[in-house]
Amino acid sequence: MSRILLRAGKSPFQVFTPEQSLAVGGTGVFGANAGNLLFSGAVHRALSVPDAEVVTDGFVLENLKNVPKMADHIDERYDHVVLPFANAFRPGFAGQLATYAELIERLHVPVTVVGVGAQMAVGADRPDAGAEFDEVVARFVRAVLARSATLGVRGARSAAYLAQLGFGPDAIDVIGCPSLFTERDGFAIRPRDVTRESRIDLTYTGGLSALVDRAVERYPRLEFVAQEHHRLRLLLEGADPAGYDGRGPLGTGHPLYRDDRIRFFVDARTWTDHLAGFDLAFGTRIHGAIAALLARVPAIVLAYDSRTLELAEYHGIPHRDFHAVGPGTDVATLAADADLTEFHARFPELAAHYRAFLTANGLAHIWQDGGANPGYDARLAALELPPAVRRPRRRLLGRRAAPAAPIARTSVSELIARRSG
């Protein structure tokens, strides 16, 4: 049996309470953004063939104190390292990239990177970080390519940035986001009409306050499905963060909070299950849109940087330029633009390309002959996972909230030791 070490905050089979999920590290088990659960979980499932064991690292690899010791540990116990990434080519992640580069340079087992991308402004062709950052990225890419056939990036814009650093198309493979490749040949998403009674999913980071405020008022069944760790803290503790200015769906004074219209999910399955009854998703979060698409719900992305735009372009996800959305835009107008014809048409070819990427990099997957693992989905469906996190119920009932108890900080090693399988 082969053993694969996978970069992920947790395995899809690990059941953590919302409090435990938030308590890991400084930004939660999902690394500040619950969208990470979607693509790491998708890779975990794709590689879980009957004769493989996929072990998640709990994000330990990017915070190493003793790199040589970890390299020896991995070489002794694993056959392959797989690193699903999102916008890792960003200045704020440079230190972690340097750690990964040093680790990978010491490894002897294959290393495959899945879906990494550069974070840039919409019109930029490289991160605004200078030559020193470029060298960190180049060192990381060189280390990976010494141990893999190709490096998988999320879109053409990231590939173009790496081409400027000297890495051509023979080494860089555009594969999109693995979170969308849950079916072999695609899935049908039917259009819906949007009315006042429609269920709307807002996927949101900030900005566009006029559009959001109008949508909150006009569509009483609109919900904000949050993804950031500080919004989970708001729901668990019921207290405004320091410096909250009263604007945006972040504090206790906003209608979305007051009316109990914010949700947070600490597992990918409960997230997509919840969205199955919705009519439309819109907003700035690319993985918020992908969660809706996985739930067979039309979605439109308001792309505000290269990382969201390049994925929308590659997969044919309906999108509009965030900066061109006027103050009078209505959700019904966005719904009319959520045409998924291109998404459906592209899916079979893109999914086949993703499978070919895995195969070329020596990774067995569930779509190969003999790779199917129906027990995986059955086991996942049988788990009792935490429901949606909502604002504290005591405030819904109009009673004064007691001070929130401190959330116990739990180390990654403690939580990983409690793996449910």
Secondary structure, DSSP 8 states (H G I E B T S, - for coil): -EEEEE--SS-TT----HHHHHHBTTTTTTTTBTTHHHHHHHHHHHH--TTEEEEE-TTGGGG-S-HHHHHHHHHHH-SEEEEE-SS-BSGGGHHHHHHHHHHHHH--S-EEEESB-B---TT-SS-TT-HHHHHHHHHHHHHHHTTSS-EEESSHHHHHHHHHTT--TTTEEE---GGG-SSSS----------TT--EEEE--S--HHHHHHHHHH-TT-EEEE-BHHHHHHHHH----TT--S-STTSTTSHHHHTT-EEE-SSHHHHHHHHTT-SEEEES-HHHHHHHHHTT--EEEEE-SHHHHHHHHHHT--EEEGGG--TT--HHHHHHT---HHHHHHHHHHHHHHHHHHHHTT---TTSTT---HHHHHHHHH------B-S-HHHHTT-----------B-HHHHHTT---
